[in-house]
């Protein structure tokens, strides 16, 4: 039904050869032709065609299709009605480089000549590209839309220029130009030119992997993940279509203060992991850090490679799939310095004994070892380490049982107190609770303890899943890498991280284990000041509370302080070096005295016993702590994206209610200081800037008008989910669905980025309208 380029040029009628040749154009003209391929008549002339002529040919093709389609449509509809092209908003994602640019002056005929024999070839190439990209179908869609939305008969008839303008605004012409690739044989090699101005030549060559600059005086472990298999949970999942959003796997690694993250790959039974990670194996002793380690020294480096597999669904929600500690030192005994390992990943929590999949891992040392170790030496080293760790853990378990018996002998009711000595990690391994704490320095990512508390509070909160009913709480304390890679966890994970950060700032911090209202188990953080001040830190919110104990022996006339914190009972406190069990007559927080040196109130554990199993070293099962990573979120770009999405959602919601929507950009901008003040107050406890905000709003709202605002806070960046939550608030719904005279709406989004790509998202909806009574 649709004619090609050749028939199109015939229909155009009489014209110069150069004008007819404009219908068949080539990007090959963007670079000089070899002398033997150019006829004598064209030597010394300008390049045959320019980008402008190429675009003209596509526009000519579109015009022909438009006339053909339009004639058919017009014959089938009432002759009294005419169609008019509706103004189309330019699409930000499809806008081309030349969209809206003024048309260039046509070149003289001599400059538009083509070499003999090239015309038909170039026509065929363009026609193939048009069919490949279904340009004809896309033009039909534009025509159908414009004719379907015909306006009044007095308007002009749809013209070719209007259609070309619509196709430009939709980016269809630019898409074709970007995809066109014209190939010629030059020196026996295939070379393609990119669609760029003819003054700049760029040849596309096959991608060549660049060599990584590594220090030849250091030793590296090159770890490659070469695919996975047997992820049976995803056996039935179909392969994702191109451009389709699907669930993905991401592999996170930590080794000796180095962190890596793989590219996301679609979830599948055999996920297509193909990533390589260069891990530096360095010495820790002072003065030897720059020397290359030998095989014997590396054998004493017992730190494993911690691998965490994260699944991200189509809504951006993350799930911890597996956590694995890879013993990499087997490569030291490999014959050619290369070994392949099949890593079987087990599930987490209640599924910690169930296999979730297998990763194919390849290990290699750089530079290659001049002398490898024998397998007997490495196996003997591994056996000795396991025996030493097992013996230390056995001795600590014997001591912990003895300590617990002594604690129960003090008072029989101690049996009901929450004294937590061991906790299971994500792999179901029992570890002393002190091993989950380590002084952690955030470098320049966090400046103050209160900012650290704010960072921990914006990490997502989610209780460990429980299989089955009963309302019980699943016991799962995550290692730090699993927690921060997943970006959410239970209250124990938040409290452990906050305590570690506060210890890094030089404070005397402890994790408290107790209950909140209604006896719900809970953990929070406590700091002890040098003046005896006790401060509670709620890790889920960042709030701080000063503890002032109530003396139950005081007469009733004495006014007692009223506790503001939500905590009811406390069973024990601990950090990386100390553990204390509460042995006061009452475990109620409000009457507890936190004099930890008084053994009549707090029963301590042996610091030496804790150190034997909780300090990192050669013989320890305690996983090393990873460093924090800077945020990968661009706060300004993310704020704009969420705000744009919210505007669309609000407009659609009001349209469903039969209401029009008019946005007030100035009022939206005036909401920014309020959002900044809210975040400052959350991070520091200091409120500032409220007076300026109120004064600006008073000036922006005319007399006789009413202003309403609703701020809300989220820790995720899903605009649709946030909007649904806002609509559940009657105050916010009243603003979004505001009715009245001269209604103007405003919305402002402010994203505050924190380490590990955590963020605090503040949204404020507002409206102003004239009160009509």
Secondary structure, DSSP 4 states (H G I P E B T S, - for coil): ----HHHHHHHT-S--HHHHHTTS--GGGGSPPPGGGS-GGGTTSPPS--HHHHHHHHHHHHHHHHHHHHHHHHHHS-TT----PPP-PPPTTT--SSTTPPPPPPPPGGGG---TTHHHHHHHHHHHHHHHTTHHHHHHHHHHHHHHT---TTSPPP-HHHHHHHHHHHTHHHHHHHH---EEEETTEEEEB-S--TT---B-----PPPP---TTSEEEEEEEEEEE--GGGTTPPPPPTT----EEEEEEEETTEEEEPPPEE--TT---EEEEEEEE---STT-TTSPP-HHHHHT----EEEEEEEE-TTS-EEEEEEEEE--GGGGG-TTSEEEEEEEEE--GGGTTSEEEEEEEEEEEESPPSSPPPHHHHHHHHHHHHHHHHHHHHHHHHHHHHHHHHHHHH-GGGGGS----EEE-TTS-EEEGGGG------TTS--SHHHHHHHHHHSEE-PPP-SSSS------PPPHHHHHHHTEE-HHHHHHHHHHHHHHTT--EEEEEEE-GGG-EEEEEEEE-TTS-EEEE-TTT--EEEE----TTS-TTSPPPPP-S---EEEEEE-SS-EEEE-SS--BGGG----TT-TTTEEEPPHHHHHHHHS-SSS--PPPPPPP------HHHHHHHHHHHHHHHHHHHHHHTT----B-HHHHHHTHHHHHHHHHHHHHS----HHHHHHHHHHHS-TTEEEEEEEEEESS--HHHHHHHHHTSHHHHHHHT--SEEEEEEEEEEEEE-GGG-EEEEEEEEEEEE---
